[in-house]
Amino acid sequence: MKLSWEARLLIAVASLLAAGGFARLAGPVPADVLWAVADALALVPAVWWVAADLRAHRWGADLLAVLALAGTLAVGEFLAGAIIAAMVATGRLLESAAQRRAGRDLSALLERAPSQAHRRRGHELETVPVGRIAVGDRVVVLPGEVVPVDATLLGDSAFDESALTGEAAAVARRSGDPVRSGVVNAGAAVDLRVTATAEASTYAGVVRLAEQAAAGTAPVARLADRIAMWFLPLSVLIAAAAWALTGDPGRAVAVLVTATPCPLLLAVPVAVTSGMSLASRAGVVLKDGAALELLGQARRLAMDKTGTVTEGRPEVLAVVCAPGVTAGQVLAEAAGVERYSPHVLATAVTRAARRANVVAAQAESVTEEPGRGAHGTVGGHLVHVGKLGSAADLPPWARNAMRRGSLDLASLVWVTRDGVPTAALLVRDQVRRDAARTLRRLRAAGLAHVVLLTGDRVDNAGEVAGLIGVDEVQADATPAQKIERVRAEHERDVTVMVGDGVNDAPALAAADVGIALGSRGSTAAAQAADAVILDDRIDRLADVIEIARRTRRLAVQSAGAGTVLSLLAMAAAAFGWLVPVAGAVVQEAIDVAVILNALRALHRRRPRTGPDELLHRFSGEHAGLMPVRAAVRQAADALAEGAGPAADAAVREAHRMLVAELLPHERAEESELYPALTPVLGGPEGTVTMSRSHAEIERLVRRLGRHLAAGPIQPDQVDDLRATLYGLDAVLTLHFAQEEEAYFTLARE
């Protein structure tokens, strides 16, 4: 393995120091020569570092090291100089290890930009460099390709626009609609008419924004340098006073040796390196030590929504069925038709069926129409999954489904059988289960102001903000507006930006600390950020903030204690109680003490986790109970037309499913999961409210059973039955959400 020059410098200085010790047996001259060479070896690069600092109109801890190294050479205290040289080389090595990457790399943004385009010439296609595409040209974008330039659509298609807007769902576009560069064709091959060159297109603008933001970000002063700003002149003043009052230059050198800021040169890098190592073990890679130092001071947070606070992909929230149709039947037919489609909504449908333990039906002759959906033959019936051809003359249940989708801010995926609507699937990007808990931890760690900064619509952003508890929302934000907002937050205090998409990259680069989600997030975001969360858990953000806070506290504590001890040693040296060699030894003892304290940053109390196997099991059961919850809502809706055979059958089916599937799940949680959570939550009180919900669920199911035991449903029972069913639906919705946030997020992935 190739050694860095810092490592080679330390090896050389340490070898000369040790060799001088052995040579001392032969006499003082050989030892002094070796120690002097060690001193000079460290002095040369130290002078270079100080010169660079002075050119930048700043000075720091390195200047005191230069004065001590030069002073020991001048008065012949070569052993003391060699010891100081070893300390300086060690500190530089630790610091370079802590700052593995000082710049921001935007290569991923550039690599993602298409280099070639398919231009249509008559009936032929030619592949040309994207720079040769002119306004008015006709280009073809194949499935899965990135649109190379801004253009107008010449046919219907669907596009994944998440790279620019953050929206997870594919967007259907019609002929004549504008399409921006940087989006991905999620449908069939499509023709476009170019409206802007590559250089003037949307994606190139995002790249330029990120470059400008990175170039405009000022370097961060090291903690050690900030302390050295006042420690340096004080040390020089004490040394000068000792020399002037005694006339002995050795006193001044002794003061400078004991003043050598090794607690600053060593303790701070040790703490920062330890904190970075701990953060890495927690699943967050920091690109340099300055990022960790700033995270420890952060007071403001800007967060992207889609893919950061939310899952970043659409999920089926509910299934609204026609009378006489069950959610299980609908999911089976829809999954059978959608199983081979790469469309993001098709994936949501098949995922919902799998989680509900529904086996996809066998579908034949499946075809897909971009922007409209897919259809195939299932059991002799033509099943279509996608958009409705016309919303006219819809039955009451379907109109209710449309209204519910609008109220829930959800998209509707319709399922029809032989042209007749049978169900509507409500689809929406879900808030991460651990998002609200993460926000609470961040506030406890000291973040005072949290802004949800998103390109999504105002209503969607407001809904998410209300669920997780942020202070402010800025929706419909472009990449340029995100940069402006991050810079405005930076003017108030140290600001962190968290995101995952290409559209977040400029804001990540503009923030004091940019943190990207690297699992499903874009490579561009990861390259523009200062830290990357390696897996797909937003709670890692709270982990790294807590680690940074503790690391910085230990670094300040170590540097402060070491500085105070150094001041005491300087006073002793000024009065002649410490000669230079003794001062170097005392300084070494101080170093050992502060480094041991700084190494405490390697250790952290393990975040509490729950019984993983049980938590994963019951989390999976929650998803599998979707058809039961759909049946409860469907039964309540069926009673809207009054008592009758259809309503009676729907209510009895819902009751059967509740007794056979839901209640065993709740009782198993009560007897197995909750006792296992007691030690994690610090006692049985942590599950009391959930147990009360279980009792309420059982009470409502018993009430429902008493209604049905009296015989067929009568008109005078309808109002109470609807209240019972809707109440049960509300309690189940809240109870499931509480368990998922409070308990299931304790499980390790």
C-alpha positions in Angstrom: 0.0 0.0 0.0 1.3 3.4 -1.0 2.0 5.6 2.0 1.0 9.3 2.1 3.7 11.9 2.5 2.3 12.7 6.0 2.8 9.0 6.9 6.4 9.1 5.5 7.2 12.3 7.4 6.0 10.7 10.7 8.0 7.5 10.1 11.2 9.5 9.2 10.9 11.8 12.3 10.1 9.0 14.7 13.0 6.9 13.3 15.4 9.8 13.7 14.1 10.4 17.3 14.6 6.8 18.2 18.0 6.6 16.5 19.1 9.6 18.3 18.3 7.9 21.6 20.5 5.0 20.7 23.3 7.3 19.4 23.3 9.1 22.7 25.1 6.1 24.1 28.0 6.9 21.9 28.1 10.6 22.7 26.0 13.8 22.5 27.1 14.9 19.0 25.7 12.0 16.9 22.4 12.2 18.9 22.1 16.0 18.5 22.7 15.7 14.7 20.0 13.1 14.3 17.5 15.1 16.5 18.4 18.3 14.6 17.6 16.6 11.3 14.3 15.4 12.7 13.5 19.0 13.8 14.4 20.4 10.4 12.4 17.7 8.5 9.2 18.8 10.3 10.1 22.5 10.2 10.3 22.7 6.3 6.7 21.6 5.6 5.4 23.5 8.7 6.9 26.7 7.2 5.1 25.9 4.0 1.7 25.4 5.8 2.2 28.7 7.6 3.1 30.5 4.4 -0.1 29.2 2.8 -2.2 30.3 5.8 -0.6 33.8 5.8 -1.3 34.2 2.0 -4.9 33.5 2.8 -4.8 36.2 5.6 -5.1 33.8 8.5 -2.9 32.1 11.0 -3.5 29.1 13.2 -2.0 26.3 15.3 0.8 25.6 12.8 2.5 29.0 13.5 3.3 28.1 17.1 4.7 24.8 15.9 7.1 26.7 13.6 8.2 29.0 16.4 8.9 26.1 18.7 10.8 24.1 16.1 12.9 27.1 15.0 13.5 28.1 18.6 14.8 24.7 19.7 17.2 24.7 16.7 18.4 28.2 17.4 19.3 27.5 21.1 20.5 23.9 20.5 17.6 22.1 22.3 17.6 19.4 19.7 15.9 16.6 21.7 13.0 18.9 22.6 12.8 19.9 18.9 12.7 16.3 17.8 9.9 15.5 20.3 7.9 18.5 19.0 8.6 17.4 15.4 7.1 14.0 16.1 4.0 15.6 17.6 3.5 17.9 14.6 3.9 15.0 12.1 1.4 12.9 14.1 -1.1 15.7 14.1 -0.8 16.3 10.4 -1.3 12.7 9.6 -4.4 12.5 11.8 -5.8 15.6 10.2 -5.3 14.4 6.7 -7.0 11.1 7.6 -10.0 13.1 9.0 -10.3 15.2 5.8 -10.3 12.6 3.1 -12.0 14.8 0.7 -11.9 18.6 0.8 -13.7 19.4 -2.5 -17.0 18.7 -4.0 -17.1 16.5 -7.1 -19.9 17.1 -9.6 -18.8 14.4 -12.0 -22.0 12.4 -11.5 -24.1 15.3 -12.8 -21.9 15.5 -15.9 -21.9 11.7 -16.4 -25.7 11.5 -16.2 -26.1 14.1 -19.0 -26.5 12.3 -22.3 -23.6 12.6 -24.6 -25.5 11.4 -27.7 -28.9 11.8 -29.2 -30.9 9.9 -31.9 -31.9 12.4 -34.6 -34.5 11.5 -37.2 -33.7 12.2 -40.8 -36.7 11.1 -42.9 -37.2 7.5 -42.1 -33.7 7.0 -40.8 -32.2 7.5 -37.3 -28.7 8.8 -36.8 -26.8 8.9 -33.5 -25.0 12.2 -33.1 -23.2 14.1 -30.3 -25.8 16.0 -28.3 -23.9 19.2 -29.0 -24.9 18.9 -32.7 -28.6 18.9 -32.0 -30.2 22.2 -33.1 -33.5 23.9 -32.4 -36.2 22.4 -34.7 -34.5 19.0 -35.0 -36.6 15.9 -34.5 -35.1 13.4 -32.0 -36.2 10.0 -30.8 -35.9 9.0 -27.1 -35.9 5.3 -26.5 -37.5 3.6 -23.4 -35.4 4.2 -20.3 -33.2 6.9 -21.9 -32.7 10.4 -20.5 -34.2 13.2 -22.6 -31.1 15.0 -23.9 -32.6 18.5 -24.6 -35.7 20.5 -23.9 -38.3 19.6 -26.5 -41.9 19.4 -27.4 -43.6 16.0 -27.4 -44.8 14.6 -30.7 -46.8 11.7 -29.3 -48.2 10.5 -26.0 -45.8 9.0 -23.4 -45.0 8.9 -19.7 -41.8 10.3 -18.1 -40.0 9.8 -14.8 -39.4 13.5 -13.8 -38.1 12.8 -10.3 -34.6 13.9 -11.2 -35.9 17.5 -11.6 -39.1 17.7 -9.6 -38.7 15.1 -6.9 -42.1 13.6 -7.8 -41.9 9.8 -7.5 -44.7 8.8 -9.9 -44.3 8.8 -13.6 -46.1 11.7 -15.3 -48.2 11.1 -18.5 -47.6 13.7 -21.2 -49.7 14.4 -24.3 -48.6 15.3 -27.8 -47.7 19.0 -27.8 -46.6 19.1 -24.1 -43.1 20.5 -23.3 -40.6 18.0 -22.0 -37.4 19.1 -20.1 -34.0 17.6 -20.5 -32.9 15.3 -17.6 -36.2 13.4 -17.3 -36.4 9.7 -18.2 -38.7 8.2 -20.8 -40.9 5.7 -18.8 -43.0 4.7 -21.9 -42.4 3.5 -25.4 -40.0 5.2 -27.9 -41.2 8.7 -28.6 -40.4 11.5 -31.0 -39.7 15.1 -29.8 -39.2 18.4 -31.5 -36.2 20.3 -30.1 -36.9 23.7 -28.5 -33.4 24.4 -27.0 -29.9 23.3 -27.5 -28.2 21.1 -25.0 -26.2 24.0 -23.5 -29.4 26.0 -23.0 -31.6 23.2 -21.7 -32.9 22.6 -18.2 -30.4 19.9 -17.2 -27.4 21.9 -18.1 -28.8 24.7 -15.9 -28.9 22.3 -13.0 -25.3 21.4 -13.5 -24.3 25.1 -13.7 -26.2 25.9 -10.5 -24.4 23.1 -8.6 -21.0 24.3 -9.9 -21.7 27.9 -8.9 -23.0 26.9 -5.5 -19.9 24.8 -4.8 -17.5 27.5 -6.0 -19.2 30.0 -3.8 -19.0 28.0 -0.6 -16.4 29.5 1.7 -13.8 27.2 3.5 -14.4 26.4 7.1 -11.9 27.4 9.8 -10.7 24.4 11.9 -11.7 24.4 15.6 -7.9 24.2 16.4 -7.2 27.4 14.4 -10.0 29.3 16.1 -8.6 28.5 19.6 -5.1 29.3 18.3 -6.2 32.8 17.2 -5.9 34.0 20.8 -3.5 31.3 22.2 -0.7 32.2 19.7 -0.3 35.9 20.6 -0.6 35.0 24.3 2.2 32.4 24.1 4.5 34.7 22.1 3.9 37.5 24.7 4.7 35.2 27.6 7.9 34.0 25.9 9.0 37.5 25.0 8.4 38.7 28.6 10.4 35.8 30.0 13.3 36.6 27.7 13.1 40.3 28.3 12.9 40.0 32.1 15.7 37.3 32.5 17.8 38.0 29.5 17.9 34.2 28.9 16.6 33.1 25.4 16.4 29.5 26.8 13.4 30.7 28.9 11.6 31.9 25.8 12.3 28.6 24.0 11.1 26.6 27.0 7.9 28.6 27.0 7.4 28.0 23.2 8.0 24.3 23.7 5.4 24.0 26.4 3.2 26.2 24.4 3.4 24.0 21.3 -0.4 23.5 20.7 -0.2 19.7 20.5 -3.6 19.4 22.3 -4.9 21.4 19.3 -2.8 19.6 16.7 -3.6 16.1 18.1 -6.7 16.1 20.3 -9.1 17.8 17.9 -8.1 15.6 14.8 -8.3 12.5 17.1 -11.8 13.4 18.2 -12.9 14.3 14.7 -11.4 11.1 13.2 -13.1 9.1 15.9 -16.4 10.7 15.3 -16.1 10.1 11.5 -15.4 6.4 12.2 -18.4 6.2 14.6 -20.6 7.9 12.0 -19.4 5.4 9.4 -20.4 2.5 11.6 -23.8 4.1 12.0 -24.2 4.1 8.2 -23.1 7.7 7.3 -20.0 8.5 5.4 -18.6 12.0 6.0 -16.3 13.3 3.3 -14.2 15.5 5.6 -13.7 16.5 9.2 -15.0 20.0 8.6 -18.4 18.6 7.8 -18.5 16.8 11.2 -17.4 20.0 13.0 -20.2 22.0 11.3 -22.8 19.3 12.0 -21.9 19.7 15.6 -22.9 23.4 15.4 -25.9 23.1 13.1 -29.1 24.9 14.2 -31.2 24.9 11.0 -32.3 22.1 8.7 -33.7 22.2 5.1 -35.2 18.9 4.0 -36.3 17.7 0.6 -39.7 15.8 0.7 -39.9 13.1 -2.0 -37.5 10.3 -1.4 -36.1 11.9 1.8 -39.1 12.4 4.1 -41.3 10.2 2.0 -40.5 6.7 0.6 -39.9 8.1 -2.8 -42.2 5.7 -4.6 -46.0 5.4 -4.8 -47.8 2.8 -2.6 -51.4 1.6 -2.6 -53.0 3.1 0.4 -56.5 1.7 0.0 -58.7 -0.3 -2.3 -62.2 1.0 -2.9 -64.4 -1.7 -4.4 -67.7 -2.0 -6.2 -70.4 -3.7 -4.3 -69.9 -7.5 -4.2 -66.2 -7.2 -5.1 -63.5 -7.9 -2.5 -60.1 -6.2 -2.3 -58.4 -9.6 -2.6 -60.1 -10.3 -5.9 -59.2 -6.8 -7.2 -55.5 -7.0 -6.2 -55.2 -10.5 -7.7 -56.6 -9.4 -11.1 -54.7 -6.1 -11.2 -51.4 -7.8 -10.2 -51.9 -10.4 -12.9 -52.1 -7.7 -15.6 -49.4 -5.5 -14.2 -46.8 -8.0 -13.2 -44.7 -7.6 -16.3 -45.0 -3.8 -16.6 -41.9 -1.7 -15.6 -44.2 1.3 -14.9 -43.8 2.7 -11.4 -47.6 2.5 -10.7 -47.6 -1.1 -11.9 -44.8 -1.9 -9.4 -46.9 -0.4 -6.7 -49.9 -2.6 -7.6 -47.9 -5.8 -7.6 -46.1 -4.8 -4.4 -49.5 -4.2 -2.7 -50.7 -7.6 -3.7 -47.6 -9.3 -2.5 -47.8 -7.6 0.9 -51.4 -8.5 1.3 -50.5 -12.1 0.6 -52.6 -12.2 -2.5 -51.5 -14.4 -5.4 -51.5 -12.7 -8.8 -54.0 -14.1 -11.2 -52.9 -15.6 -14.5 -53.4 -13.0 -17.2 -53.1 -13.6 -21.0 -52.7 -11.3 -24.0 -51.4 -8.5 -21.9 -50.7 -5.2 -23.7 -49.8 -1.8 -22.5 -50.8 1.6 -23.8 -48.4 4.4 -22.6 -50.2 6.9 -20.5 -53.4 4.8 -20.3 -52.5 1.6 -18.6 -52.4 -2.1 -19.3 -55.1 -4.7 -20.1 -55.2 -8.5 -20.4 -57.6 -11.4 -20.2 -58.1 -12.9 -16.7 -60.5 -15.9 -16.4 -62.2 -15.0 -19.7 -62.7 -11.4 -18.7 -60.9 -8.3 -20.2 -59.3 -6.6 -17.2 -57.9 -3.1 -17.6 -55.7 -1.4 -15.0 -55.0 2.3 -15.4 -57.1 5.4 -16.3 -60.8 5.4 -17.0 -61.8 6.2 -20.6 -64.6 8.5 -19.4 -65.7 9.7 -16.0 -69.3 10.2 -17.1 -72.1 8.1 -15.7 -70.0 6.6 -12.9 -71.8 4.6 -10.2 -72.1 6.2 -6.7 -69.2 4.1 -5.3 -66.9 5.2 -8.1 -67.8 8.9 -7.6 -67.2 8.4 -3.9 -63.8 6.9 -4.7 -62.9 9.9 -6.8 -63.9 12.3 -4.0 -61.9 10.3 -1.5 -58.8 10.3 -3.8 -59.1 14.1 -4.0 -59.4 14.5 -0.2 -56.6 12.1 0.5 -54.3 13.7 -2.2 -54.0 10.3 -3.8 -53.8 9.2 -7.4 -56.4 6.7 -8.6 -55.6 3.6 -10.5 -58.9 2.1 -11.9 -59.5 -1.6 -12.4 -62.3 -2.5 -14.9 -63.7 -5.8 -15.9 -65.2 -6.0 -19.4 -65.4 -2.3 -19.4 -67.2 -1.9 -16.1 -65.3 -0.3 -13.1 -64.8 -2.8 -10.3 -62.4 -0.9 -8.0 -60.2 2.1 -7.6 -56.7 1.8 -6.0 -55.7 4.9 -4.1 -52.0 5.5 -4.6 -49.7 8.0 -2.9 -46.1 8.4 -1.9 -46.0 7.5 1.8 -44.3 9.4 4.6 -41.4 7.3 6.1 -42.4 5.6 9.3 -39.3 6.9 11.1 -39.6 10.5 9.8 -41.5 12.0 12.8 -39.3 10.2 15.3 -36.2 11.5 13.5 -37.5 15.1 13.6 -38.1 14.7 17.4 -34.6 13.5 17.9 -33.1 16.3 15.8 -34.9 18.9 17.9 -33.7 17.2 21.0 -30.1 17.4 19.6 -30.4 21.2 19.1 -31.9 21.9 15.7 -34.1 24.9 16.2 -35.7 25.4 12.8 -36.7 22.8 10.2 -37.9 23.8 6.6 -39.5 21.3 4.2 -38.1 22.4 0.8 -39.6 20.6 -2.1 -40.5 20.9 -5.8 -43.8 19.2 -5.1 -47.3 20.8 -4.9 -48.3 22.9 -2.0 -51.1 20.6 -0.8 -48.9 17.5 -0.8 -46.1 19.3 0.9 -48.5 20.8 3.6 -49.9 17.3 4.3 -46.5 15.8 4.9 -45.3 18.8 6.9 -48.3 18.4 9.2 -47.6 14.7 9.8 -44.0 15.1 10.7 -44.0 18.5 12.4 -41.7 20.9 10.5 -41.7 24.6 11.2 -42.1 25.9 7.6 -42.8 24.7 4.1 -41.6 26.0 0.7 -43.3 24.1 -2.1 -43.1 24.3 -5.9 -39.4 25.2 -5.4 -37.1 25.0 -8.4 -33.3 24.2 -8.0 -32.5 27.9 -8.1 -35.1 28.7 -5.4 -33.8 25.9 -3.2 -30.3 27.4 -3.4 -31.7 30.8 -2.5 -33.6 29.4 0.5 -30.6 27.4 1.7 -28.4 30.5 1.5 -31.0 32.6 3.4 -31.0 30.0 6.2 -27.2 30.0 6.2 -27.3 33.8 6.9 -29.2 33.1 10.1 -27.1 30.1 11.4 -25.2 26.9 10.4 -27.6 25.1 8.0 -27.8 21.5 6.9 -29.6 20.4 3.7 -30.8 16.9 3.2 -31.9 15.5 -0.2 -31.7 12.6 -2.6 -32.4 13.8 -6.2 -30.5 15.5 -9.0 -32.6 18.6 -8.3 -31.3 18.7 -4.8 -27.6 18.7 -5.8 -27.2 22.5 -6.1 -28.8 23.1 -2.7 -26.7 20.4 -1.1 -23.5 22.1 -2.5 -24.7 25.5 -1.2 -25.5 24.4 2.4 -22.9 24.5 5.2 -23.3 20.7 5.2 -25.1 18.7 2.5 -26.3 15.2 3.3 -27.5 12.9 0.6 -29.4 9.6 0.9 -27.3 7.3 -1.1 -29.3 4.0 -1.3 -31.9 5.1 -3.8 -30.8 8.7 -4.2 -29.0 10.0 -7.2 -25.3 9.7 -7.6 -25.2 13.4 -8.4 -26.7 14.3 -5.0 -24.2 12.0 -3.3 -21.3 13.6 -5.1 -22.4 17.2 -4.3 -23.0 16.5 -0.6 -20.6 16.5 2.3 -22.0 13.3 3.8 -23.9 10.3 2.4 -26.4 8.1 4.3 -25.5 4.7 2.9 -28.8 2.9 3.5 -32.4 4.0 3.1 -33.1 5.1 6.7 -33.7 8.8 7.5 -33.1 8.1 11.2 -29.4 8.0 10.3 -29.6 11.7 10.0 -30.4 12.0 13.7 -27.6 9.5 14.5 -25.0 11.5 12.7 -26.2 14.8 14.2 -26.0 13.3 17.7 -22.5 11.9 17.0 -21.3 15.2 15.6 -22.7 17.1 18.7 -20.9 14.7 21.1 -17.7 14.7 19.0 -17.5 18.5 18.9 -18.2 18.7 22.7 -15.3 16.2 23.3 -13.0 18.0 20.9 -13.7 21.4 22.6 -13.3 19.8 26.0 -10.0 18.2 25.1 -8.6 21.2 23.4 -9.7 23.5 26.2 -8.3 21.4 29.0 -5.1 20.9 27.1 -4.8 24.6 26.5 -5.3 25.4 30.1 -2.7 22.8 31.2 -0.3 24.2 28.5 -0.8 27.7 30.0 0.2 26.4 33.4 3.3 24.7 32.0 4.2 27.9 30.1 4.1 29.8 33.4 6.3 27.3 35.0 8.8 27.5 32.1 8.7 31.3 32.3 9.8 31.2 35.9 12.6 28.7 35.0 11.0 25.7 36.6 10.9 23.8 33.3 13.8 23.5 30.9 13.0 22.9 27.2 13.4 19.1 27.4 11.3 18.9 30.6 8.7 21.2 29.0 8.5 18.8 26.0 8.0 15.8 28.3 5.3 17.7 30.3 3.6 18.7 27.0 3.7 15.0 26.0 1.9 14.1 29.2 -0.7 16.7 28.5 -1.1 15.3 25.0 -1.7 11.7 26.3 -4.4 13.0 28.7 -6.3 15.0 26.1 -6.0 12.3 23.4 -7.4 9.7 25.8 -10.3 12.0 26.4 -10.8 12.7 22.7 -10.8 8.9 22.0 -14.1 8.8 23.9 -15.7 10.0 20.7 -15.2 6.4 19.4 -17.8 5.1 21.9 -21.5 5.9 21.9 -24.4 4.5 23.7 -26.1 2.0 21.3 -29.4 3.4 20.0 -32.3 1.4 21.4 -33.7 -1.3 19.2 -36.5 -3.7 19.6 -37.0 -7.5 19.1 -36.3 -7.4 15.4 -37.9 -10.7 14.5 -41.2 -9.9 16.2 -41.2 -6.3 14.8 -40.6 -7.5 11.3 -43.3 -10.1 11.6 -46.0 -7.8 12.9 -45.0 -5.1 10.4 -45.6 -7.6 7.6 -48.9 -8.6 9.1 -50.0 -4.9 9.0 -49.5 -4.9 5.3 -51.3 -8.2 4.9 -54.4 -6.9 6.7 -55.1 -4.3 4.0 -58.0 -6.4 2.5 -59.6 -6.5 6.0 -59.5 -2.8 6.5 -60.8 -2.3 2.9 -63.7 -4.6 3.8 -64.6 -2.5 6.8 -64.8 0.7 4.8 -66.6 -1.0 2.0 -69.2 -2.4 4.4 -69.8 1.1 5.8 -70.1 2.5 2.3 -72.6 -0.2 1.3 -74.9 0.9 4.1 -75.3 4.3 2.5 -78.1 2.8 0.3 -79.8 1.5 3.4 -80.5 -2.0 4.5 -80.6 -4.8 1.9 -79.1 -8.1 1.0 -76.0 -6.5 -0.6 -75.3 -4.4 2.5 -76.0 -7.3 4.8 -73.5 -9.5 2.9 -70.8 -6.8 3.0 -71.2 -6.2 6.7 -71.1 -9.9 7.5 -68.0 -10.4 5.3 -66.3 -7.6 7.1 -67.2 -9.1 10.5 -65.9 -12.5 9.4 -62.6 -11.1 8.3 -62.2 -9.0 11.5 -62.8 -12.1 13.7 -60.7 -14.5 11.6 -57.8 -12.3 10.7 -57.6 -8.9 12.6 -58.4 -10.0 16.2 -55.8 -12.8 16.3 -53.2 -10.3 15.1 -54.1 -7.8 17.8 -54.1 -10.5 20.5 -50.8 -11.9 19.4 -49.3 -8.3 19.7 -50.7 -8.1 23.2 -49.3 -11.4 24.3 -46.0 -11.6 22.4 -44.9 -8.2 21.0 -45.8 -5.8 23.8 -44.1 -7.9 26.6 -40.9 -8.0 24.5 -41.0 -4.2 24.0 -41.3 -3.6 27.8 -37.5 -3.6 28.5 -36.8 -1.5 25.4 -39.4 1.2 26.4 -38.4 1.2 30.0 -41.5 -0.4 31.4 -45.0 -1.5 30.6 -46.4 2.1 30.5 -44.9 2.5 27.0 -47.5 0.2 25.5 -50.5 1.1 27.7 -52.1 3.4 25.1 -51.8 0.8 22.4 -53.4 -1.8 24.6 -56.3 0.6 25.1 -56.6 0.8 21.4 -56.8 -3.0 21.2 -59.5 -3.0 23.8 -61.5 -0.4 21.8 -61.1 -2.4 18.5 -62.4 -5.6 20.2 -65.3 -3.6 21.7 -66.4 -2.3 18.3 -66.1 -5.8 16.7 -68.2 -7.3 19.5 -70.8 -4.5 19.0 -70.8 -5.3 15.3 -71.3 -9.0 16.1 -74.3 -8.2 18.3 -76.0 -6.3 15.5 -75.6 -9.3 13.1 -76.7 -11.8 15.7 -80.2 -10.4 15.6 -80.7 -11.5 12.0 -80.8 -9.6 8.7 -79.9 -5.9 9.0 -83.0 -3.7 9.6 -83.4 -0.1 8.6 -83.2 1.1 12.2 -79.8 -0.5 12.6 -78.1 1.3 9.7 -77.1 4.5 11.4 -75.4 2.8 14.4 -73.8 0.2 12.1 -72.3 2.9 9.9 -71.0 4.7 13.0 -69.5 1.5 14.3 -67.8 0.6 11.0 -66.5 4.1 10.3 -65.3 4.4 13.9 -63.6 1.1 13.6 -61.9 2.2 10.4 -60.7 5.4 12.1 -59.4 3.6 15.1 -57.6 1.0 13.0 -56.0 3.7 10.8 -54.7 5.6 13.8 -53.6 2.5 15.7 -51.7 1.1 12.8 -49.9 4.4 12.2 -49.0 4.7 15.9 -47.5 1.2 16.1 -45.6 1.7 12.9 -44.0 4.9 14.0 -43.5 4.1 17.7 -42.6 0.5 17.6 -41.8 -0.9 14.1 -39.1 1.8 13.5 -37.1 0.3 16.4 -36.3 -2.7 14.3 -32.9 -2.9 12.5 -33.1 -3.3 8.7 
